[in-house]
Amino acid sequence: MREPTFLAALLLSGTAHAAQDRPALPPVSDQFLLDQLELGEEIETRADGDLNGDGDADTVFVVASPDERHLYVVLSYRGEVDIGHEPGGHFKLEPDPLGPAGLTTNKGVLTIRDLTGGTTALSATYRYRAAITKDRPRMRLIGLDATAYSRTYAHDGNEMSWNVATGNTITSLLKVATSGDRGYDKLYTRKFKRPVRTIYMEDTPGAEEELVGVTKAK
């Protein structure tokens, strides 16, 4: 799905209404999303919920092809003479999913859970809130958790929980258990604070790169 084409189609889909009418604005239809797909693409998953606090449903969806996966956020808007939907953000997911991404919206927070890889897997959880900027609303990253581990317990792993809004970060080593049931023991937990910065969805850092970066910084 090419972003400029999708943006143009989305902006053209707005509907004119008198401001006082305030009809309920339905979510973006499945057919509209399907009409924007290119050959080889499909909608992996979608979820609807109010992310910008206007009472109307916003939409989050993942477009997947054999080589790439992209997540998009579509936010509702209400102008003086029209209502409709506009892009709120997008970013590239890892291309090797172990199942569809999990998408949930709760109290204005978008949570994305994505499990990728193979025998060695990466579990990533991203959290976003809508932020008002000078140009338009954009999704801002407020949290990123990542865990790298072996699904067969063939090696140790690492995990990270990063509160991007406060900078608070927790890391742990996952050590393969040597007794009892197969699993991991959590060791060497560290808590520290990272610099707080604004990260919009388009600039979402790679979960694996962030995990490697913080676990190597002793």
N, C-alpha and C positions, 0 to 999 in steps of 0.2 A: 504494500500500500504506500504510494508516494505521498509524502506529507503535503506538498503544495496542492496536489489534485484534491486530496481529502479536505483540506482547508477551504478551498474554493467551493466545493460541493456543499460543505456544512454551512457556510455563510449564506449561500443561495437558498438554503432550506428554511430560513426564517419566515415567519408568518405575520402579516400586518394585523394589528388589533388596536382598538382604543385602549388607552392606559387603564381606564376605570373598569373595563370588562373583566380583566384578569381571569381568563379561562385557564383551566388546569393544563399544564404543558406535559404531554406524554413523553416518555423516554424516546431516544433515538430508536427507530424501528430496526429489527433484524434485517429487513429487506434493504434499507438504506445502507447498512454496513456491507451487506453482501454485494451491492451494486458497485462499491468502491474497490473491491478486491481485484487483484491481477491474477493471471494464470498461475496456478500452483499454490495460491494462498487460500487459507481458510480461517474462520473465526474459531480459535482454540477454546475460548471461554469469555463470558461477559458477566457484569454485575451492574445493578442500578441502585442508586441511593443519593440522598441529598448531601453534597460535599461543600457547597458554597453558602448554605444557610438560607436559601431563598424559598424553601418549601417545595421546589420542583425537583424531579429526579434527574440526576446526572448519570453518566454511563462510563464504565471502564471496560475495556475489552482488549484481548490479545489477538493479534494477527500472526499466524504461523505459516511458514513455507518450509520446504525440506532443509533449507540452509539458515534461515533467520527467524527470529521471533521479536515482535515489537508490541509494546503495550501503549495504548492510547487512552487519554481521559477526555471526555466531552462534557463540558459544563453548560448548564442552562443559563440564559440571560433574559432580561426584560428591559428593553429600551423604552423611550417615550412613545414610540408608535409601533413597535414590533416586539415579538418574542421569538426565541429560537435557541439554537445551540452553537457553541463555539469551542474550539480546541483549548484544553487546559494544560496539556503537557503530554509528552511521550518519551520513552526511552527503550533501549535495546536490551532484551533479556538474553540469557545464555541459550544457545541453539539446541542443546541436547536434553530436553525435559524428560523426567521420569514421571510423566503424568501432567495433566493440565495445571496451570498456575491457579492458586487459590486466591480469590478476590473477595474482600469483605469491606463494607462501609458501616461505620458505627460512630455516631455523634460527631460527624464531620471528619473523621479520620479514615483514610483509605489504607488498608493493609493488604499487601501482596506477599503471598508465600509461594516460593518457587524452589523445587527440588530438581537438580540437574546432575548429569554425570553418568557414571556407570557403577562398577563395583566400588570405586571411590566416588563419593557423592559430595555435592555442595548444597546445603540447605540455606536459603537466603530469605529474609523477611524484611520488606521495605514498608515504611509508614510515611504518609504524606498528609498535609493539610492544604487547603486552598488559601492562597495569599493574594491580596490585592496589590497590583503594581501599577505604575503609571499608564501602561499600555492596555493591560487586560489581566484578568485573574490567571494565576499560574499555580501549579502544584509545587509545594515546598517540602523537601525531605526533612522529616523530624526524627527518624529513627532507622537504624540499619543493624540487623542481627545476621550473623553468618556462622555456619558450622561446617567444617570439612572433616569427613570421617570415612571409614571403611564400612560398607554395608555387611561385610563378612568378618569384621573385626580382624583384618589382616595387618593393620598398622594403627599407630596412634593418630589422634586428631587434634583439632583446635577449635575453639569457639570464641565468639566476640559478640558483645551487645553494646551498641553505640547509640546513646541519646544525642542526636545531632543538635537538638534545640538547646541542651544544657552543656554538652561536651562530655558528660559523664560516660565513662567506658569501662567495661568489665571484660577481661579475657581469662581463659582457662585452658590448660592442657587436658586433653582427653586421653587417658592412659588405658590401654587394653587391660581389662581385668585378668588377673592370674588365678583367681579362684572363684568358685561359685558359678552362677550362670554367665553366659557370654555377654559381654557388655563393656562399658567404659567406666573408669573411675575418674572423677574430676579433680585435678591437682593444680597447684601453683596459681590459684586465682589472684589476679591483680585488679585493683581499682585505681583509676587515674582519670584525669580530666584533659580533654583535647580542646584546642581553640575552637570557639563557636564561630560558625560562618554560615552564610545563607547559601543553600544548594537547591536550585530548582530541578525539577524532574529531568529536564533535558541534559543536565550535568551530573546525573546520578553516577557516583563512582562504582567501579566493579566490586562486587561483594568479596570475591576471592582476593583481589589485589589489596583491599582494605584489611582483610583478615591477615594476610601474610605480612603486611606492613606493621600492624600493631603487635602481632605476636613475636616478630623478630626484634622489635624495639624494646630491649630490656633496660 
